[in-house]
Amino acid sequence: MNIIITIIVALLIFFVFIGPFISGGLIAGLLLLIAVVVGIIIWKRNFELKKTVLKDYDSEKLMIQNVQRGGVIRLLNVDGQMGDLDLKVIGRNLYMEGDYSWYELECVNADGEKFWIDVEDDDELVVSIVLKKLQKADIKFSPNSLDMIDENESGTASYEGQKFLYIDSGEAVFYKRSYDKVKEKLYYWDFKSGKYLISAERWDNPDGKSGMEYFYSQVLKPASVIVYSNKGESEE
């Protein structure tokens, strides 16, 4: 940027003091040459900047944000597990809310048991795993109406004597396997207590009927997530 400013200043000085003494054709040629030089400088600067960004977010790095179908991960300190939880990713699903997006990794363990992991990377990385799918009767909301909680942007959810505070709600769209063109709409509510989450989701099904789902999840520390492979040879 300093180089471009220097060129502009030099150009102004040139035309003020020397311009009146040279022909119009020569001036046009000099202008074209300067434009080309400035364009090359800007292109080179943007190229170097893009290269730096791509280096920082290298898609080959073994990190949970890069894991695709076929990837293999290990989770440490997951509630209810006797040891480390080794999982193979069988699907990567996409959620979008405006310009913001996050992913759901659909996984299986060696016994074929399914697990779902949410991955959000906004100001910081947040990884959570669904521990249990709940029924509406398992949870008490205050106020009783989720719509009222949404309108007030405050409220609580109680599960097994533990109180969860409202943190967020909104409307999003869901794409199965990320690249699917068919989208499903949902409205969600999230509540948090320490490292645990309660989530309520209202889905608009293709048949026009709405359905509710409730989940109890655990937020994992980044150090508890180990990536062995980003993808597999048989990915779609």
C-alpha distance (Angstrom), angle and dihedral (degrees) to the residues before:
residue distance angle dihedral
M1 . . .
N2 3.83 . .
I3 3.81 89.2 .
I4 3.82 91.7 54.2
I5 3.82 91.8 49.5
T6 3.82 89.8 49.9
I7 3.80 90.9 51.6
I8 3.82 92.1 49.6
V9 3.83 92.1 49.4
A10 3.80 91.3 47.7
L11 3.80 89.6 48.8
L12 3.81 92.0 52.9
I13 3.80 91.9 48.8
F14 3.80 90.3 47.8
F15 3.81 94.9 53.4
V16 3.80 94.7 43.1
F17 3.80 97.1 50.6
I18 3.82 106.0 21.1
G19 3.80 105.3 21.9
P20 3.82 96.4 81.8
F21 3.83 90.4 59.1
I22 3.83 100.1 54.1
S23 3.82 133.9 66.6
G24 3.80 125.5 -94.3
G25 3.82 92.2 -118.1
L26 3.78 92.3 56.0
I27 3.80 90.8 48.1
A28 3.82 90.8 52.1
G29 3.78 90.2 50.0
L30 3.78 91.9 49.9
L31 3.81 91.0 48.6
L32 3.80 91.1 52.2
L33 3.80 91.4 48.5
I34 3.81 91.9 49.4
A35 3.83 91.6 47.9
V36 3.79 90.1 52.8
V37 3.81 92.4 48.8
V38 3.82 92.5 48.2
G39 3.82 90.5 47.5
I40 3.81 91.4 52.2
I41 3.83 91.2 49.0
I42 3.81 92.3 50.4
W43 3.82 92.5 46.1
K44 3.80 92.0 49.1
R45 3.81 91.8 48.0
N46 3.83 92.4 49.8
F47 3.80 91.2 45.7
E48 3.79 92.0 52.8
L49 3.81 90.7 46.4
K50 3.82 92.1 50.0
K51 3.79 90.6 47.3
T52 3.81 89.9 53.0
V53 3.82 91.9 49.7
L54 3.79 92.0 48.2
K55 3.78 89.8 49.6
D56 3.81 90.9 52.9
Y57 3.82 91.2 48.7
D58 3.80 99.4 35.9
S59 3.81 107.3 173.2
E60 3.81 89.5 -145.1
K61 3.80 94.7 61.2
L62 3.79 114.6 112.5
M63 3.78 97.9 -115.0
I64 3.79 132.3 129.4
Q65 3.83 91.8 -114.8
N66 3.82 89.4 63.7
V67 3.80 99.8 45.7
Q68 3.80 114.2 122.5
R69 3.81 135.5 176.2
G70 3.79 109.2 -49.3
G71 3.79 94.2 28.3
V72 3.80 121.0 134.9
I73 3.81 123.5 -140.4
R74 3.79 139.0 171.7
L75 3.81 123.9 -145.3
L76 3.79 122.0 -159.0
N77 3.82 128.5 -154.3
V78 3.80 97.4 12.3
D79 3.81 112.4 165.3
G80 3.79 115.1 -106.1
Q81 3.81 95.0 18.3
M82 3.81 119.5 117.1
G83 3.80 91.4 -150.0
D84 3.77 142.3 -8.5
L85 3.79 114.8 -31.7
D86 3.82 112.3 -127.1
L87 3.80 113.3 -165.3
K88 3.78 140.1 -180.0
V89 3.81 117.0 -147.8
I90 3.81 112.5 -127.2
G91 3.81 97.3 172.4
R92 3.78 143.0 12.6
N93 3.81 113.2 -151.7
L94 3.79 125.7 -167.7
Y95 3.81 131.5 -136.7
M96 3.81 120.6 -169.3
E97 3.78 130.5 -170.7
G98 3.78 109.0 177.6
D99 3.81 107.1 -56.7
Y100 3.81 92.2 -18.8
S101 3.80 121.9 91.9
W102 3.78 139.9 177.5
Y103 3.78 135.9 179.7
E104 3.77 139.6 -123.9
L105 3.79 117.3 -153.0
E106 3.79 113.8 -152.3
C107 3.82 108.0 -152.8
V108 3.80 143.3 174.9
N109 3.79 131.9 -155.8
A110 3.80 126.6 -141.2
D111 3.83 90.5 -81.5
G112 3.81 93.0 53.2
E113 3.82 93.8 -108.1
K114 3.80 111.7 150.0
F115 3.81 126.7 -125.7
W116 3.80 131.9 -179.0
I117 3.81 123.4 -147.9
D118 3.81 125.3 -171.1
V119 3.81 117.7 -149.8
E120 3.81 120.4 -166.2
D121 3.80 123.5 173.7
D122 3.80 111.0 -177.9
D123 3.81 117.5 123.3
E124 3.80 87.3 -20.1
L125 3.78 138.1 8.2
V126 3.82 114.8 -94.4
V127 3.80 119.5 -175.1
S128 3.80 121.0 -179.1
I129 3.79 134.0 173.1
V130 3.80 125.9 -150.7
L131 3.80 108.6 -118.1
K132 3.76 98.3 -179.8
K133 3.78 142.4 -1.1
L134 3.80 109.2 -128.4
Q135 3.78 137.1 -155.6
K136 3.79 122.2 -126.8
A137 3.82 89.1 -112.4
D138 3.82 89.2 60.6
I139 3.81 92.7 64.4
K140 3.78 134.2 56.9
F141 3.79 118.0 -155.4
S142 3.80 125.4 -160.4
P143 2.98 114.2 -127.1
N144 3.82 90.4 31.0
S145 3.81 92.5 -129.2
L146 3.80 118.7 75.7
D147 3.79 88.1 -157.8
M148 3.80 89.4 58.6
I149 3.81 90.6 49.1
D150 3.78 88.2 51.3
E151 3.80 92.3 49.2
N152 3.81 93.3 48.1
E153 3.81 92.9 38.8
S154 3.80 87.9 -137.9
G155 3.78 138.2 82.4
T156 3.78 143.1 104.0
A157 3.79 141.7 -106.2
S158 3.81 122.5 -151.9
Y159 3.80 124.6 -155.4
E160 3.82 125.5 172.5
G161 3.80 90.7 -16.6
Q162 3.80 93.6 -51.4
K163 3.81 119.1 119.7
F164 3.81 120.0 -140.5
L165 3.81 122.2 -163.7
Y166 3.82 122.6 -137.9
I167 3.81 111.8 -105.3
D168 3.80 106.8 164.6
S169 3.79 148.3 -12.1
G170 3.76 135.5 -178.3
E171 3.78 150.5 131.6
A172 3.79 120.8 -80.1
V173 3.78 141.5 165.1
F174 3.80 125.6 -127.0
Y175 3.81 128.1 -146.0
K176 3.79 117.3 -166.4
R177 3.81 110.6 -133.5
S178 3.84 89.4 3.6
Y179 3.81 95.8 -102.4
D180 3.81 96.1 61.0
K181 3.80 111.5 118.9
V182 3.80 92.2 -150.5
K183 3.79 110.2 91.3
E184 3.78 131.2 -164.1
K185 3.78 122.7 -154.4
L186 3.77 123.7 -135.8
Y187 3.78 140.7 169.8
Y188 3.78 116.7 -144.0
W189 3.81 139.5 -165.8
D190 3.83 122.7 -164.0
F191 3.80 127.2 -161.9
K192 3.81 126.6 -178.5
S193 3.80 138.9 -158.9
G194 3.80 114.9 174.9
K195 3.79 107.5 -56.6
Y196 3.81 94.3 -14.1
L197 3.80 131.9 89.9
I198 3.78 136.1 -161.5
S199 3.80 113.7 -158.8
A200 3.79 128.9 -172.2
E201 3.80 120.0 -166.8
R202 3.79 129.0 -171.3
W203 3.81 110.4 -160.8
D204 3.79 127.5 -160.3
N205 3.79 102.9 -144.6
P206 3.83 122.5 -151.1
D207 3.82 89.4 -109.8
G208 3.80 89.5 61.5
K209 3.79 95.6 -108.0
S210 3.79 121.7 122.9
G211 3.79 122.8 -132.7
M212 3.81 132.0 -169.7
E213 3.80 127.1 -141.4
Y214 3.82 129.7 -176.9
F215 3.80 128.4 -161.3
Y216 3.79 138.5 -171.6
S217 3.82 112.2 -152.4
Q218 3.78 141.9 176.3
V219 3.81 123.7 -136.3
L220 3.80 111.0 -135.5
K221 3.78 128.0 -148.5
P222 3.83 112.5 -115.1
A223 3.82 88.9 -119.5
S224 3.81 88.5 59.4
V225 3.81 91.8 63.3
I226 3.81 116.5 80.3
V227 3.81 120.2 -178.1
Y228 3.81 117.0 -154.7
S229 3.79 97.4 171.7
N230 3.81 133.7 8.2
K231 3.79 95.5 -152.1
G232 3.78 144.9 -7.1
E233 3.77 134.3 -120.0
S234 3.80 92.3 -112.4
E235 3.80 97.3 54.0
E236 3.79 117.8 136.9
